[in-house]
């Protein structure tokens, strides 16, 4: 067989996966201290960074690591905990929005200082500003190719706010 197991494509993806797993593990313990899973943190952060602190459920699925049904389950659980709520979409009765609540914003505010410290220590702080800019540009290129709907709902016009 002629397979080259030292192919740099294996190495590139392996390094990416190992770095992501290592970062995820370091962040998970801190999220647990605040009674959040990493997915719940991701949902809260996406909503907080979105216009009107809300996203259509389908757009939230596109921006997270969850399927549409997975987002429904997570949002339902977070709704019961008072961290998010659902709002009907006035222009499409089949759609609904997930909206972060004041309690969700408060929980996020509690988590962020420690999370930013961990990101600085284990991720951003490991790179020079130039390396970080290059990494972000590269990740956007890859993200846009493999997940083009990842930015859906994040650029609403001011009229919709």
PyMOL commands that set and color helices and strands:
alter all, ss='L'
color gray80, all
select helices_A, chain A and resi 8-33+38-48+51-53+57-63+68-80+102-122+124-126+129-146+148-151+158-160
alter helices_A, ss='H'
color red, helices_A
select strands_A, chain A and resi 54-56+84-88+96-100
alter strands_A, ss='S'
color yellow, strands_A
deselect
rebuild
show_as cartoon
